[in-house]
Amino acid sequence: MRDVRSGLDLLMGAVILLLLVACVNVAHLFMARGLGRGRELAVRRALGASTPSLVGHLAVESLLLGLAGGLGGVVLAFVGLRAFMGLNPDSLPRAAEIGLDPRILAFAAALSVITALVFGLLPALRTMGRGQDPTLRPSARGGTANRNDQVLRHGLIVAEVAVSLVLVASASLLLRTFVEVQRQEPGFDTAGVWTIPLTPREVDSPASYRLQMDEVRERVAGVVGVRSAAYGLTMPFELTGGGRCCWRSTMSSVSSGDETAPWIHPVSPEYFATLGVELLHGASWSAVDATSSPIPAVVNEAFAIELFGSAGGALGQVLLRAGEGSMQFLVTGVARNTRYFGLDAEPEPNVFIPIEVLPFPITRSHLAVRVSAADPGLGGRLREAVWAAAPTLPVPTVRSMEGWMDHGTARRRFDSALFAAFGLVALLLAAGGLYGTLLYVASQRRRELAIRQALGASRAKIERWMLRGGLLVATAGVVLGLLGSWGAARFLESRLWGVEPSDPLALFGAAGLLLLVAAVASWLPARWAGRTDPMEALQAE
């Protein structure tokens, strides 16, 4: 439950950051639009328009734009929800009930309208509050922008770039985690292995359980295309685990206090061959040896190294169950480590024992089947084979081991895909905001740029000047964003695996990507500014 809550908190944080980027972007666009109409508003006031009429006119415009944007957001929300559910968010509880809540839609609509009204009216109120507006003066036509307006625009872009970098860097960390998890070896051959969870019925003793499961295994092993079959209390990646208990060695060189608590997995003799688990030393047991004394057992590398110092050192040793000294186990083999609880779980000490030695009937079991080639009818044939041996035995699902692996990494895949989508949207918004700002600046300073060219400035110099201005603003945002990303990574730490929160490749890679996008977004308006015809620009003034 704690893991689910952290996932929901993470999702909420990402939504808030993306909402902040969108609001800043909308605010910036409205600010640029309002400041660009400063001269128009001043002319209207000079011709007798009252302040309330101008404010009302702008309020209606802003309200219509806000409503249109909110309506478009609702449409995108329906589309986005389908894409969201396509990610199979298995890590979220009651994911099938996720939908568009009317309260959320009302909140989003209200936010879009409020943002449009506030930032749509603010520039006009500032302009009308100046008295005789300086934009009506001849010297102000096409001249440099008001310094306060310029600082405000740049501040919005810096904030937008910084928050966008936090999202992109978080997506990079989660994506690197997912890639790192996918690179891990499970420790056995998963290709062609299918599992069937079973709940044996009408068994009242260990003997009746084994009789039913042996018959099921033999029937399934006889299905066309099946190479081998095995059963056990648990199987890898099914997250059900086995029992844990304290074991110790009878070696005189090992202190009686040296105990370990491995996972105990009762399995049939065919388990290792069916799953493709490599035995590094020794061998497994046969059905004949299963009830011999001492009882044969196979341990994994982690167990052998923890108790005996080396993998080979465990072979031939006798183990005792703590508190049950009469039950002795002879280590006949040492198996390769397997990641029993997922690719992102380090191998733990495991002991595999014959399922025949369990003194109680089992009410839960798993059947593993290795096939030469999977086909659409495989599941049906396996079910028929199970029912031929035990007609009352339910077969809820037939699932491949690779499917179990995908299920185990679903949460990390969901996190990385969702943050990647959020980061991409934030990146596009930041690029659009920077592009719009520079294009607006270039249009407002068209006369100044024309004079610079008339006085000898080359087009390349104008382009470099504009490009440098855009990159300086973006760099300031990136610096702040790196600080924010470092802080946000601390909240992501519980969702990371194999990657440090301060991973330089993820953080600086995200910063480099954002600077590259900023360079492209700055180059386009800079190119437009450099190609402005000075004669045409001066004549237009």
C-alpha positions as CSV (number, residue, x, y, z in Angstrom):
1,M,0.0,0.0,0.0
2,R,2.9,2.4,0.8
3,D,4.3,1.7,-2.7
4,V,0.9,2.5,-4.3
5,R,0.6,5.7,-2.3
6,S,4.1,6.9,-3.3
7,G,3.1,6.2,-7.0
8,L,0.0,8.3,-6.6
9,D,2.0,11.1,-5.0
10,L,4.5,10.9,-7.8
11,L,1.7,11.1,-10.4
12,M,0.1,14.1,-8.6
13,G,3.5,15.9,-8.5
14,A,4.0,15.4,-12.2
15,V,0.5,16.6,-13.0
16,I,1.1,19.8,-10.9
17,L,4.4,20.5,-12.6
18,L,2.9,20.1,-16.0
19,L,0.0,22.2,-15.0
20,L,2.4,24.9,-13.8
21,V,4.3,24.8,-17.2
22,A,1.0,25.1,-19.1
23,C,-0.2,28.0,-16.9
24,V,3.1,29.9,-17.3
25,N,3.0,29.3,-21.1
26,V,-0.6,30.6,-21.3
27,A,0.3,33.5,-19.1
28,H,3.2,34.4,-21.3
29,L,1.2,34.3,-24.5
30,F,-1.5,36.5,-23.0
31,M,1.1,38.9,-21.7
32,A,2.8,39.1,-25.1
33,R,-0.6,39.6,-26.8
34,G,-1.6,42.3,-24.3
35,L,1.6,44.2,-24.4
36,G,1.5,44.1,-28.2
37,R,-1.9,45.8,-28.1
38,G,-0.6,48.6,-25.8
39,R,-0.6,51.2,-28.6
40,E,-4.1,50.1,-29.8
41,L,-5.5,50.5,-26.3
42,A,-3.8,53.9,-25.9
43,V,-5.4,55.1,-29.2
44,R,-8.8,53.9,-28.1
45,R,-8.5,55.8,-24.8
46,A,-7.3,58.9,-26.6
47,L,-10.4,58.7,-28.8
48,G,-12.7,58.7,-25.8
49,A,-13.1,55.0,-24.9
50,S,-13.7,54.6,-21.2
51,T,-11.6,52.3,-19.0
52,P,-14.6,50.1,-18.0
53,S,-15.5,49.5,-21.7
54,L,-12.0,48.6,-22.6
55,V,-11.7,46.3,-19.7
56,G,-15.0,44.7,-20.5
57,H,-14.0,44.2,-24.1
58,L,-10.7,42.5,-23.1
59,A,-12.5,40.4,-20.5
60,V,-14.9,39.0,-23.0
61,E,-12.0,38.2,-25.4
62,S,-10.0,36.5,-22.6
63,L,-13.0,34.6,-21.4
64,L,-13.8,33.3,-24.9
65,L,-10.1,32.3,-25.4
66,G,-10.1,30.6,-22.0
67,L,-13.3,28.7,-22.7
68,A,-12.0,27.6,-26.1
69,G,-8.8,26.4,-24.5
70,G,-10.7,24.6,-21.7
71,L,-12.9,22.9,-24.3
72,G,-9.9,21.8,-26.3
73,G,-8.3,20.5,-23.0
74,V,-11.4,18.4,-22.3
75,V,-11.1,16.8,-25.8
76,L,-7.4,16.2,-25.2
77,A,-8.2,14.7,-21.8
78,F,-10.5,12.1,-23.4
79,V,-7.8,11.2,-25.9
80,G,-5.1,11.2,-23.2
81,L,-7.1,9.0,-20.9
82,R,-7.3,6.3,-23.6
83,A,-3.5,6.5,-24.0
84,F,-3.1,6.5,-20.3
85,M,-5.1,3.3,-19.9
86,G,-3.2,1.8,-22.8
87,L,-0.1,1.9,-20.5
88,N,-1.8,-0.8,-18.4
89,P,-1.3,1.0,-15.0
90,D,-1.4,-2.3,-13.0
91,S,0.5,-0.6,-10.2
92,L,-2.5,1.7,-9.5
93,P,-5.4,0.3,-7.5
94,R,-8.8,0.2,-9.1
95,A,-7.3,1.4,-12.4
96,A,-10.3,0.2,-14.4
97,E,-12.4,2.9,-12.5
98,I,-10.2,5.8,-13.6
99,G,-12.3,8.3,-15.6
100,L,-12.9,12.0,-16.1
101,D,-14.5,13.3,-12.9
102,P,-16.9,16.3,-13.4
103,R,-15.2,18.0,-10.4
104,I,-11.8,17.7,-12.1
105,L,-13.2,19.0,-15.4
106,A,-14.8,21.9,-13.5
107,F,-11.5,22.7,-11.8
108,A,-9.6,22.6,-15.1
109,A,-12.2,24.8,-16.8
110,A,-12.1,27.3,-14.0
111,L,-8.3,27.4,-14.0
112,S,-8.1,28.0,-17.7
113,V,-10.7,30.8,-17.5
114,I,-9.0,32.5,-14.4
115,T,-5.6,32.3,-16.1
116,A,-6.9,33.8,-19.3
117,L,-8.7,36.6,-17.4
118,V,-5.9,37.5,-15.1
119,F,-3.1,37.5,-17.6
120,G,-5.3,38.8,-20.4
121,L,-6.4,41.9,-18.4
122,L,-3.1,42.6,-16.5
123,P,-1.2,44.1,-19.5
124,A,-4.2,46.3,-20.4
125,L,-4.6,47.5,-16.8
126,R,-0.9,48.3,-16.6
127,T,-1.1,50.3,-19.9
128,M,-4.2,52.2,-18.9
129,G,-2.7,53.0,-15.5
130,R,0.2,54.9,-17.0
131,G,-1.8,58.0,-17.9
132,Q,-0.6,59.3,-21.2
133,D,0.8,56.2,-22.7
134,P,4.4,56.5,-24.0
135,T,3.5,54.2,-26.9
136,L,1.8,57.2,-28.6
137,R,5.0,59.1,-28.7
138,P,6.7,59.1,-32.1
139,S,10.0,58.1,-30.5
140,A,8.4,54.9,-29.1
141,R,7.3,53.5,-32.4
142,G,9.1,50.2,-33.0
143,G,11.6,51.1,-30.4
144,T,12.9,49.0,-27.5
145,A,10.5,47.4,-25.1
146,N,9.8,48.6,-21.6
147,R,12.4,47.1,-19.3
148,N,9.9,45.9,-16.8
149,D,8.0,44.1,-19.5
150,Q,11.2,42.6,-20.8
151,V,12.1,41.3,-17.3
152,L,8.7,39.9,-16.8
153,R,8.7,38.0,-20.1
154,H,12.2,36.6,-19.5
155,G,11.2,35.6,-16.0
156,L,8.3,33.7,-17.3
157,I,10.5,31.9,-19.8
158,V,13.1,31.1,-17.2
159,A,10.4,29.6,-14.9
160,E,8.9,27.6,-17.8
161,V,12.3,26.2,-18.8
162,A,13.2,25.4,-15.2
163,V,10.0,23.5,-14.5
164,S,10.2,21.7,-17.8
165,L,13.7,20.5,-17.0
166,V,12.5,19.1,-13.7
167,L,10.0,16.9,-15.6
168,V,12.4,16.0,-18.4
169,A,15.2,15.1,-15.9
170,S,12.7,13.0,-13.8
171,A,11.6,11.2,-16.9
172,S,15.3,10.5,-17.8
173,L,15.9,9.0,-14.3
174,L,12.9,6.8,-14.5
175,L,13.6,5.8,-18.1
176,R,17.2,4.9,-17.1
177,T,15.8,2.8,-14.2
178,F,13.5,0.9,-16.5
179,V,16.3,0.2,-19.0
180,E,18.6,-0.9,-16.2
181,V,15.9,-3.3,-14.9
182,Q,15.3,-4.7,-18.4
183,R,19.0,-5.4,-18.7
184,Q,19.1,-7.8,-15.7
185,E,19.3,-11.5,-16.3
186,P,16.6,-13.5,-14.6
187,G,18.9,-16.4,-14.0
188,F,17.0,-19.0,-16.1
189,D,15.7,-19.5,-19.6
190,T,12.3,-17.8,-19.8
191,A,11.7,-18.4,-23.5
192,G,9.0,-21.0,-24.1
193,V,8.0,-21.4,-20.4
194,W,4.4,-21.1,-19.4
195,T,2.8,-21.3,-15.9
196,I,-0.6,-22.3,-14.7
197,P,-1.7,-21.5,-11.1
198,L,-3.6,-24.4,-9.6
199,T,-5.7,-24.9,-6.5
200,P,-5.8,-28.7,-5.8
201,R,-9.1,-29.9,-4.6
202,E,-10.3,-33.0,-2.8
203,V,-6.9,-33.6,-1.3
204,D,-6.7,-34.4,2.4
205,S,-3.2,-35.6,2.7
206,P,0.3,-35.0,1.2
207,A,0.0,-38.3,-0.6
208,S,-3.3,-37.4,-2.3
209,Y,-1.9,-34.0,-3.3
210,R,1.1,-35.6,-4.9
211,L,-1.0,-38.2,-6.6
212,Q,-3.3,-35.6,-8.2
213,M,-0.4,-33.2,-9.2
214,D,1.7,-36.1,-10.6
215,E,-1.2,-37.1,-12.8
216,V,-1.7,-33.5,-14.0
217,R,2.0,-33.1,-14.7
218,E,2.1,-36.4,-16.8
219,R,-1.0,-35.4,-18.8
220,V,0.4,-31.9,-19.5
221,A,3.8,-33.3,-20.4
222,G,2.1,-35.5,-23.1
223,V,0.5,-32.5,-24.9
224,V,1.9,-32.0,-28.4
225,G,4.6,-29.4,-28.3
226,V,5.3,-29.7,-24.6
227,R,9.0,-30.6,-23.9
228,S,8.7,-30.9,-20.1
229,A,6.5,-30.0,-17.1
230,A,7.1,-29.5,-13.4
231,Y,5.1,-28.3,-10.4
232,G,5.9,-26.6,-7.1
233,L,4.6,-24.4,-4.4
234,T,5.9,-21.3,-6.1
235,M,7.4,-20.1,-9.5
236,P,9.6,-17.1,-10.3
237,F,8.0,-13.7,-10.8
238,E,4.6,-14.7,-9.4
239,L,5.4,-12.8,-6.2
240,T,3.9,-15.4,-4.0
241,G,7.2,-16.5,-2.5
242,G,7.7,-19.6,-0.3
243,G,8.3,-20.2,3.3
244,R,11.3,-18.8,5.2
245,C,13.1,-20.5,8.1
246,C,16.4,-20.6,9.8
247,W,18.9,-23.2,8.5
248,R,22.3,-24.1,9.7
249,S,25.2,-26.3,8.7
250,T,26.4,-29.5,10.5
251,M,30.0,-28.7,9.5
252,S,32.3,-28.5,12.5
253,S,34.1,-25.6,10.9
254,V,30.8,-23.6,10.8
255,S,29.7,-22.2,14.1
256,S,26.3,-23.5,15.4
257,G,25.3,-19.9,15.6
258,D,25.8,-19.3,11.9
259,E,22.3,-19.5,10.6
260,T,20.6,-18.1,7.5
261,A,17.0,-17.6,6.6
262,P,16.6,-18.6,3.0
263,W,13.4,-18.9,1.0
264,I,12.3,-22.5,0.8
265,H,10.8,-23.7,-2.4
266,P,9.3,-27.2,-2.5
267,V,9.3,-28.4,-6.1
268,S,9.1,-31.6,-8.2
269,P,12.3,-33.1,-9.6
270,E,11.7,-31.8,-13.1
271,Y,11.8,-28.1,-11.9
272,F,15.3,-27.3,-12.9
273,A,15.1,-28.8,-16.4
274,T,11.7,-27.3,-17.1
275,L,12.7,-23.8,-16.1
276,G,16.2,-24.0,-17.5
277,V,18.0,-23.2,-14.2
278,E,21.7,-24.1,-14.6
279,L,23.2,-26.3,-11.9
280,L,26.8,-25.0,-11.3
281,H,27.8,-27.9,-9.1
282,G,26.3,-31.3,-8.5
283,A,22.9,-32.4,-9.7
284,S,19.2,-32.4,-8.7
285,W,17.4,-35.3,-7.2
286,S,15.2,-38.0,-8.8
287,A,11.8,-39.1,-7.6
288,V,13.4,-42.2,-6.1
289,D,15.9,-40.1,-4.0
290,A,13.3,-37.6,-2.8
291,T,12.4,-39.5,0.4
292,S,15.9,-40.7,1.2
293,S,17.7,-39.7,4.3
294,P,19.3,-37.1,4.5
295,I,16.8,-35.4,2.2
296,P,18.4,-34.1,-1.0
297,A,18.3,-30.4,-1.6
298,V,19.6,-27.9,-4.1
299,V,20.8,-24.4,-2.9
300,N,21.6,-21.4,-4.9
301,E,24.8,-19.5,-5.1
302,A,23.7,-16.8,-2.7
303,F,22.9,-19.4,0.0
304,A,26.1,-21.3,-0.5
305,I,28.3,-18.2,-0.4
306,E,26.5,-16.8,2.7
307,L,26.9,-20.0,4.7
308,F,30.0,-21.6,3.2
309,G,32.0,-18.9,1.6
310,S,31.9,-20.2,-1.9
311,A,29.4,-21.9,-4.3
312,G,31.3,-25.1,-4.5
313,G,31.8,-25.3,-0.8
314,A,28.2,-26.2,-0.2
315,L,28.2,-29.4,-2.2
316,G,27.9,-32.5,-0.1
317,Q,27.2,-30.6,3.1
318,V,24.3,-31.5,5.5
319,L,21.9,-28.8,6.6
320,L,19.5,-28.8,9.5
321,R,16.2,-27.0,9.9
322,A,16.5,-24.9,13.1
323,G,14.2,-26.4,15.7
324,E,13.8,-29.6,13.7
325,G,17.2,-31.3,14.1
326,S,15.8,-34.7,13.1
327,M,15.2,-33.4,9.5
328,Q,18.5,-33.3,7.7
329,F,19.1,-32.1,4.1
330,L,22.1,-33.1,1.9
331,V,23.2,-30.5,-0.6
332,T,23.3,-32.4,-3.9
333,G,23.6,-29.4,-6.2
334,V,24.2,-25.7,-6.3
335,A,22.0,-23.7,-8.8
336,R,22.7,-20.4,-10.4
337,N,21.1,-17.4,-8.7
338,T,17.6,-16.6,-10.0
339,R,15.7,-13.4,-9.5
340,Y,12.6,-15.0,-7.9
341,F,10.8,-11.8,-7.0
342,G,11.4,-9.7,-10.1
343,L,14.2,-8.3,-12.2
344,D,14.6,-5.4,-9.8
345,A,15.0,-7.7,-6.8
346,E,18.5,-8.9,-5.9
347,P,18.9,-12.7,-5.7
348,E,18.3,-14.0,-2.2
349,P,19.4,-17.3,-0.6
350,N,17.1,-20.1,-1.8
351,V,16.8,-23.7,-0.9
352,F,14.9,-26.1,-3.2
353,I,13.6,-29.3,-1.6
354,P,11.5,-32.2,-2.8
355,I,7.8,-31.4,-2.6
356,E,7.3,-35.0,-1.4
357,V,8.8,-34.2,2.1
358,L,6.1,-31.7,3.0
359,P,4.1,-33.1,6.0
360,F,0.9,-31.3,5.0
361,P,-1.3,-31.1,1.9
362,I,-0.9,-28.0,-0.2
363,T,-3.9,-25.9,-1.3
364,R,-2.0,-23.8,-3.7
365,S,0.4,-24.9,-6.5
366,H,1.9,-23.8,-9.8
367,L,2.6,-25.8,-12.9
368,A,5.4,-24.9,-15.2
369,V,5.5,-26.1,-18.8
370,R,8.3,-25.7,-21.4
371,V,7.1,-25.8,-25.0
372,S,9.0,-26.0,-28.2
373,A,6.8,-23.4,-29.8
374,A,3.8,-21.4,-28.6
375,D,0.7,-21.2,-30.8
376,P,-2.8,-19.8,-30.3
377,G,-4.3,-23.1,-29.3
378,L,-1.7,-23.9,-26.6
379,G,-3.7,-22.6,-23.7
380,G,-6.8,-24.6,-24.7
381,R,-4.8,-27.8,-25.0
382,L,-3.1,-27.3,-21.6
383,R,-6.5,-26.7,-20.0
384,E,-7.9,-29.8,-21.5
385,A,-4.9,-31.8,-20.3
386,V,-5.4,-30.5,-16.7
387,W,-9.1,-31.3,-16.8
388,A,-8.5,-34.8,-18.1
389,A,-6.5,-35.5,-15.0
390,A,-8.6,-33.5,-12.5
391,P,-12.0,-32.5,-13.9
392,T,-12.8,-30.3,-10.9
393,L,-9.5,-28.4,-10.9
394,P,-10.0,-24.7,-11.9
395,V,-7.5,-23.3,-14.4
396,P,-7.8,-19.5,-14.1
397,T,-5.1,-18.5,-16.5
398,V,-2.2,-19.8,-18.6
399,R,0.5,-17.2,-18.8
400,S,4.0,-17.2,-20.2
401,M,7.0,-16.5,-18.0
402,E,7.9,-13.5,-20.2
403,G,4.4,-12.2,-19.5
404,W,5.1,-12.5,-15.8
405,M,8.3,-10.6,-16.3
406,D,6.5,-7.9,-18.1
407,H,3.9,-7.8,-15.3
408,G,6.7,-7.4,-12.8
409,T,8.1,-4.4,-14.6
410,A,4.7,-2.8,-15.4
411,R,5.0,-0.2,-12.6
412,R,8.4,1.0,-13.8
413,R,7.3,1.0,-17.5
414,F,4.2,3.0,-16.5
415,D,6.3,5.5,-14.5
416,S,8.8,6.0,-17.3
417,A,6.2,6.2,-20.1
418,L,4.0,8.7,-18.2
419,F,6.9,11.0,-17.2
420,A,8.3,10.8,-20.7
421,A,4.9,12.0,-22.1
422,F,4.8,14.7,-19.5
423,G,8.4,15.7,-20.2
424,L,7.7,15.8,-24.0
425,V,4.7,18.1,-23.5
426,A,6.6,20.3,-21.2
427,L,9.5,20.4,-23.6
428,L,7.2,21.5,-26.5
429,L,5.5,24.1,-24.3
430,A,8.9,25.6,-23.3
431,A,10.1,25.6,-26.9
432,G,6.9,27.2,-28.0
433,G,7.1,29.8,-25.3
434,L,10.7,30.7,-26.1
435,Y,10.0,30.8,-29.8
436,G,7.0,33.1,-29.3
437,T,8.9,35.4,-27.0
438,L,11.8,35.9,-29.4
439,L,9.4,36.3,-32.4
440,Y,7.5,38.9,-30.4
441,V,10.7,40.7,-29.4
442,A,11.9,40.7,-33.0
443,S,8.6,42.1,-34.3
444,Q,8.6,44.8,-31.6
445,R,12.2,45.8,-32.3
446,R,11.9,45.6,-36.0
447,R,12.8,49.3,-36.4
448,E,15.8,49.0,-34.2
449,L,17.0,45.9,-36.1
450,A,16.6,47.8,-39.4
451,I,18.7,50.7,-38.1
452,R,21.4,48.4,-36.9
453,Q,21.5,46.8,-40.4
454,A,21.5,50.3,-42.0
455,L,24.5,51.2,-39.8
456,G,26.5,48.2,-41.0
457,A,25.4,45.2,-38.9
458,S,25.4,42.1,-40.9
459,R,22.5,39.6,-41.0
460,A,24.7,37.0,-39.4
461,K,25.5,39.4,-36.5
462,I,21.7,40.2,-36.0
463,E,21.0,36.4,-36.0
464,R,23.8,35.8,-33.5
465,W,22.6,38.6,-31.2
466,M,19.0,37.2,-31.2
467,L,20.2,33.7,-30.8
468,R,22.5,34.6,-27.9
469,G,19.6,36.4,-26.1
470,G,17.4,33.3,-26.4
471,L,20.1,31.0,-25.2
472,L,21.0,33.2,-22.2
473,V,17.4,33.1,-21.0
474,A,17.2,29.3,-21.6
475,T,20.6,28.8,-19.8
476,A,19.3,30.6,-16.7
477,G,16.2,28.4,-16.7
478,V,18.4,25.3,-17.1
479,V,20.6,26.3,-14.1
480,L,17.5,26.7,-11.9
481,G,16.0,23.6,-13.4
482,L,19.1,21.5,-12.5
483,L,18.8,22.7,-8.9
484,G,15.1,21.8,-8.9
485,S,15.8,18.4,-10.6
486,W,18.3,17.6,-7.9
487,G,15.7,18.2,-5.3
488,A,13.0,16.4,-7.2
489,A,15.3,13.3,-7.6
490,R,15.2,12.9,-3.8
491,F,11.4,12.3,-4.0
492,L,12.0,9.8,-6.9
493,E,14.6,7.9,-4.9
494,S,12.2,5.1,-3.9
495,R,11.2,4.6,-7.5
496,L,14.8,4.3,-8.8
497,W,16.8,1.2,-9.1
498,G,20.4,0.8,-10.3
499,V,20.5,4.6,-10.9
500,E,21.7,7.3,-8.4
501,P,19.3,10.3,-7.9
502,S,22.2,12.6,-8.9
503,D,23.1,10.5,-12.0
504,P,25.0,13.0,-14.2
505,L,24.1,11.3,-17.4
506,A,20.3,11.7,-16.7
507,L,20.5,15.2,-15.3
508,F,23.0,16.7,-17.7
509,G,21.6,14.8,-20.6
510,A,18.2,16.3,-19.9
511,A,19.8,19.7,-19.6
512,G,21.6,19.3,-22.9
513,L,18.4,18.2,-24.6
514,L,16.6,21.2,-23.3
515,L,19.4,23.5,-24.5
516,L,19.3,21.9,-27.9
517,V,15.5,22.4,-28.2
518,A,16.0,26.0,-27.0
519,A,18.7,26.6,-29.6
520,V,16.3,25.5,-32.4
521,A,13.4,27.5,-30.9
522,S,15.7,30.6,-30.8
523,W,17.3,30.1,-34.2
524,L,14.0,30.3,-36.1
525,P,13.0,33.8,-34.9
526,A,16.7,34.9,-35.1
527,R,16.8,33.8,-38.7
528,W,13.6,35.8,-39.4
529,A,15.1,38.8,-37.7
530,G,18.3,38.6,-39.7
531,R,16.4,38.4,-43.0
532,T,14.3,41.5,-42.3
533,D,14.7,44.1,-45.2
534,P,15.8,47.3,-43.4
535,M,14.4,49.5,-46.1
536,E,11.0,47.8,-45.9
537,A,11.0,47.9,-42.1
538,L,11.8,51.6,-42.0
539,Q,9.2,52.5,-44.6
540,A,6.6,50.6,-42.6
541,E,7.4,52.8,-39.6
